[in-house]
Amino acid sequence: MRSKAEVVVVGGGIMGLAIAYNLARHHGVREITVVEKSYLCGGASGRNGGGVRAQWSSGVNVRLMRESIALCEDFAREMRINVWFRQGGYLFLARSEEKRRALEASVAVQREEGLKTRMLGPAEAKKIVPELSVEGVVAASYNPTDGVVFPWPFVWGYAEGARRLGVEIATHTEVTGFRTKGPRIEAVETNRGVIETGAVVNAAGAWSPQVAKMLGVDLPNRPHRHEICSTEPLKPWLQPLVADLGNGLYFSQSMRGEIVGGISNEQVPPGLNMDSSSEFLRRYAKALTELVPRLGQVKVLRQWAGCYDLTPDANPIVGEVDSVERFYQASGFMGHGFMMAPVIGKRLARLIATGEEDPLFSQWNLRRFREGRLLSEAMIIG
Ligand SMILES: Cc1cc2nc3c(=O)[nH]c(=O)nc-3n(C[C@H](O)[C@H](O)[C@H](O)COP(=O)(O)OP(=O)(O)OC[C@H]3O[C@@H](n4cnc5c(N)ncnc54)[C@H](O)[C@@H]3O)c2cc1C
């Protein structure tokens, strides 16, 4: 492992790898080390549903995700890897007047930003997915350019792309502490040696508060277990990812034919827990077969869990902190960090390399919590 680097990235998930790749590819930073305590795909980036959408309630999120989807469309060619990107749309379902109003407000924002999202009635939603039982559904929204990817090759694509540009990726290597002089970082300590550096990116996902704490920075993020499962492969029949805003159920069909999905559960206590439970399967199966009765016969082949990285206002924490120089945050991405990584990687790399604040996400700075400038986002699944 290098003993000296221009930038050290803590965390080899999609966020850390996307930032490292963009620093090397677009800003000529050559000496970058990504330190990953586990294997690639060991964190949330290898455990998620691969959903990619521009249907958000805030203009910033819609704009960022439009850009991210364009990057996803080009990813296979740029990285020379098949990421199974399929744009079958996202279909959101509302079951109350309150949710319908929230959907309508979000759709208005999306259309102002140039998306072709449409509000639909239950019968129109059924035209898109004829197998749905739309009893109790009052409205839906649909954007045809949303889609799904297979997360693992996406992670491997960034990793291989970064390696080709000279980025070092040290797996099974844990950051254990930092050496500082006043507000400056001088080195990163790991269980495999010390790396001298003046710039560190905290991209440790749900572990980010632990890493920040090593530099005396308190992040308000909370880890929260989310479970998910995959069925036997079926003939292709489901185009969009379906998300029910009533109970937090979501599911899509992968290009390999599996139905991949989960359901939110607010009863799960916060914590870095990645165990699987039979309670999840029971809740998920009940909600899924109520919505799509024909799925009652399908067999679940695999279930697993990962951690969402939650923030108090459902918006991420990105950019430099005030108390430590060149200590950059890229965390708090809830259940949508995978889809945001291409655009955040590109834009945060620019901030790190040039020092220029990004007007799109300057509002995501950590100091907003101290200053009481909390943000909001209504289109959260889970
Ligand atoms: C069940 C589930 C479904 C999801 N569905 C979607 C979805 O459909 N679409 C979407 O966009 N997002 C989804 N997400 C969220 C998404 O997976 C995350 O937001 C995203 O992967 C976060 O990426 P990351 O790189 O920040 O974190 P991670 O992938 O968790 O990477 C952080 C890495 O840091 C490493 N690390 C931690 N501490 C240290 C240390 N001290 N030293 C070295 N390394 C360290 C960890 O081992 C880990 O690999 C889902 C998440 C879950 C759990």
Ligand as a Chemical Component Dictionary entry (heavy atoms), coordinates in Angstrom:
data_LIG
# 
_chem_comp.id                   LIG 
_chem_comp.type                 NON-POLYMER 
_chem_comp.pdbx_formal_charge   0 
_chem_comp.three_letter_code    LIG 
# 
loop_
_chem_comp_atom.comp_id 
_chem_comp_atom.atom_id 
_chem_comp_atom.alt_atom_id 
_chem_comp_atom.type_symbol 
_chem_comp_atom.charge 
_chem_comp_atom.model_Cartn_x 
_chem_comp_atom.model_Cartn_y 
_chem_comp_atom.model_Cartn_z 
_chem_comp_atom.pdbx_ordinal 
LIG C1  C1  C 0 -31.763 -2.894 0.982  1  
LIG C2  C2  C 0 -31.288 -1.624 0.336  2  
LIG C3  C3  C 0 -31.888 -1.199 -0.846 3  
LIG C4  C4  C 0 -31.446 -0.029 -1.463 4  
LIG N1  N1  N 0 -31.988 0.317  -2.668 5  
LIG C5  C5  C 0 -31.468 1.364  -3.352 6  
LIG C6  C6  C 0 -31.899 1.657  -4.661 7  
LIG O1  O1  O 0 -32.770 0.990  -5.209 8  
LIG N2  N2  N 0 -31.321 2.717  -5.302 9  
LIG C7  C7  C 0 -30.335 3.476  -4.721 10 
LIG O2  O2  O 0 -29.855 4.421  -5.337 11 
LIG N3  N3  N 0 -29.908 3.213  -3.472 12 
LIG C8  C8  C 0 -30.427 2.169  -2.786 13 
LIG N4  N4  N 0 -29.976 1.898  -1.523 14 
LIG C9  C9  C 0 -29.008 2.803  -0.905 15 
LIG C10 C10 C 0 -27.620 2.622  -1.479 16 
LIG O3  O3  O 0 -27.270 1.264  -1.463 17 
LIG C11 C11 C 0 -26.624 3.429  -0.685 18 
LIG O4  O4  O 0 -27.077 4.768  -0.526 19 
LIG C12 C12 C 0 -25.268 3.472  -1.369 20 
LIG O5  O5  O 0 -24.855 2.195  -1.753 21 
LIG C13 C13 C 0 -24.250 4.095  -0.431 22 
LIG O6  O6  O 0 -22.985 3.950  -1.006 23 
LIG P1  P1  P 0 -21.721 4.301  -0.143 24 
LIG O7  O7  O 0 -20.547 4.071  -1.012 25 
LIG O8  O8  O 0 -21.910 5.641  0.464  26 
LIG O9  O9  O 0 -21.784 3.271  1.094  27 
LIG P2  P2  P 0 -21.350 1.735  1.182  28 
LIG O10 O10 O 0 -21.615 1.006  -0.045 29 
LIG O11 O11 O 0 -21.945 1.214  2.449  30 
LIG O12 O12 O 0 -19.805 1.828  1.310  31 
LIG C14 C14 C 0 -19.164 2.288  2.478  32 
LIG C15 C15 C 0 -17.953 1.417  2.659  33 
LIG O13 O13 O 0 -17.137 1.955  3.710  34 
LIG C16 C16 C 0 -16.463 0.877  4.307  35 
LIG N5  N5  N 0 -15.932 1.322  5.605  36 
LIG C17 C17 C 0 -16.656 1.634  6.715  37 
LIG N6  N6  N 0 -15.840 1.992  7.722  38 
LIG C18 C18 C 0 -14.577 1.903  7.232  39 
LIG C19 C19 C 0 -13.289 2.128  7.789  40 
LIG N7  N7  N 0 -13.120 2.529  9.073  41 
LIG N8  N8  N 0 -12.189 1.910  7.028  42 
LIG C20 C20 C 0 -12.319 1.505  5.735  43 
LIG N9  N9  N 0 -13.527 1.273  5.160  44 
LIG C21 C21 C 0 -14.628 1.486  5.893  45 
LIG C22 C22 C 0 -17.546 -0.200 4.401  46 
LIG O14 O14 O 0 -16.988 -1.486 4.513  47 
LIG C23 C23 C 0 -18.300 -0.011 3.087  48 
LIG O15 O15 O 0 -17.909 -0.902 2.068  49 
LIG C24 C24 C 0 -30.412 0.750  -0.871 50 
LIG C25 C25 C 0 -29.822 0.338  0.309  51 
LIG C26 C26 C 0 -30.244 -0.848 0.904  52 
LIG C27 C27 C 0 -29.563 -1.295 2.190  53 
# 
loop_
_chem_comp_bond.comp_id 
_chem_comp_bond.atom_id_1 
_chem_comp_bond.atom_id_2 
_chem_comp_bond.value_order 
_chem_comp_bond.pdbx_ordinal 
LIG C1  C2  SING 1  
LIG C2  C3  SING 2  
LIG C2  C26 DOUB 3  
LIG C3  C4  DOUB 4  
LIG C4  N1  SING 5  
LIG C4  C24 SING 6  
LIG N1  C5  DOUB 7  
LIG C5  C6  SING 8  
LIG C5  C8  SING 9  
LIG C6  O1  DOUB 10 
LIG C6  N2  SING 11 
LIG N2  C7  SING 12 
LIG C7  O2  DOUB 13 
LIG C7  N3  SING 14 
LIG N3  C8  DOUB 15 
LIG C8  N4  SING 16 
LIG N4  C9  SING 17 
LIG N4  C24 SING 18 
LIG C9  C10 SING 19 
LIG C10 O3  SING 20 
LIG C10 C11 SING 21 
LIG C11 O4  SING 22 
LIG C11 C12 SING 23 
LIG C12 O5  SING 24 
LIG C12 C13 SING 25 
LIG C13 O6  SING 26 
LIG O6  P1  SING 27 
LIG P1  O7  DOUB 28 
LIG P1  O8  SING 29 
LIG P1  O9  SING 30 
LIG O9  P2  SING 31 
LIG P2  O10 DOUB 32 
LIG P2  O11 SING 33 
LIG P2  O12 SING 34 
LIG O12 C14 SING 35 
LIG C14 C15 SING 36 
LIG C15 O13 SING 37 
LIG C15 C23 SING 38 
LIG O13 C16 SING 39 
LIG C16 N5  SING 40 
LIG C16 C22 SING 41 
LIG N5  C17 SING 42 
LIG N5  C21 SING 43 
LIG C17 N6  DOUB 44 
LIG N6  C18 SING 45 
LIG C18 C19 SING 46 
LIG C18 C21 DOUB 47 
LIG C19 N7  SING 48 
LIG C19 N8  DOUB 49 
LIG N8  C20 SING 50 
LIG C20 N9  DOUB 51 
LIG N9  C21 SING 52 
LIG C22 O14 SING 53 
LIG C22 C23 SING 54 
LIG C23 O15 SING 55 
LIG C24 C25 DOUB 56 
LIG C25 C26 SING 57 
LIG C26 C27 SING 58 
# 
